[in-house]
Amino acid sequence: MHGWRYRHDDLRDVKPIDADDEFEGRSVEDGAGRFIGSSYLPFISKIWKRIVAWAALVPLFFALQGVQSREGFKLGFLAGFAAHVGILYWIVYVVVQYGYLPFYVGIAAMLLLSAY
């Protein structure tokens, strides 16, 4: 979607600003990570898990084409982080239920493990 503001790179070339202009490509790795994470859900058949896990990497590979190493690392890290948040969702329950710790500590533990 285009916003109402305009970016002026050149006075002859006026382009509308996209809503996610500064986050270009970020939704691709987030979607790939969520797609990979959804392949670990317990109620999905084994065939579907295998198809989803491999198909989820395709958009990430397209997003990684032609980017520098630093940007590629960020894209891969964010995709892995999004995938591991979906895979390690159960950590929150374990920390709260059996560790008798507050809910926010369980969320922090899950996010730290996902970033690791």
N, C-alpha and C positions, 0 to 999 in steps of 0.2 A: 504494500500500500504506500502511496505517496503522501507526504505531508504537505502542508500549505507553505512551509518555508522553502527557500531555495538556497543552494550552495553555488557560489559564483567562482568557478575555476578560471573562467575566462569570460569577459563580458559578452562575447559572441555565443558562448556555449553555456546556457543556463540549464541546470539539471535539478529535478525535484529530489528532495531528501527522502530516502526510504526510512521507515520507522525503525528498522534494525540495521541501519547503515554502519554504525560503529561496532556491531556484533556480527559482522559478516562471517558466515560459516559456523558460528557457535551452535546454531540449532541442529546442524548436521551431526556433530559429534555427540551432542546431548541425545538426539534421537537414536543414533547408533548405540550409545551406551544403554539407553532404556530398552532398546530392542534386544540387546544381548542379555540384559538383566531379566527380561521377560522369558527368555529361554530356560531359565532356572525355576520357573514356577512349578510346583508339584503336580498340578492337575493337567499339565500338557503332555501329550503323548511323546514317546521317545523320537519318533520320526520328525515330528514338528519341532522339537527342541533342536535337533541337528540342523534342520533347514533354516530355522530362525537364527541360530548362532552364526552360521556361515553367511547368510544373506545380510545380516546386520553389519558386517564388515565392509560391504560394497560401498555404501555412501561415505564411510570414513575414508576408504582408499581414494575415492574421487575428491574428497575435501583435502587430502594430503598431497595431491598432485601439484607440483610446481611451487610449493611453499618451502621456506627455509627451515633449517633444522630446529631452531628455537620455536618457531610457530608450529611445526610438526609435533614437537614434544608437548606443547600446550594442548593441541588438539587431541593427541593420544591420551594425555593425562586426564583431560575432561571427559573423554569417552569412557575411560576406565573407571573414573570416579563415579560417573552416572551409572555404569553397569554394576559396580560394587555396592552402591547404595541399594539397588534393587535386589542384589544377591544376599547382602548381609542385613536385611531388615529385621531378622530374628534376634540380632544382638541386643536391640533395645528391650525386648521382652525378657530376655535372660538376665540382663543387668538389673532391671527393675524388679522382676519377680523373685529371682533367686539371690541376687546381691543386695536386696533391700536398699537400693539407692534411688534417688529421685529420677523422674522421667528425663529431665534435661541432661543428667549425667549419662543415661542410656543413649540419648541422641548424640551427645558429644563422643561417646565411645564408638558408636557406629560410624560417625563421620571421620574420626581419626583412623579407624581401621580401613575405611574406604579409601582414604587418601594414601594409606601405606601401600 
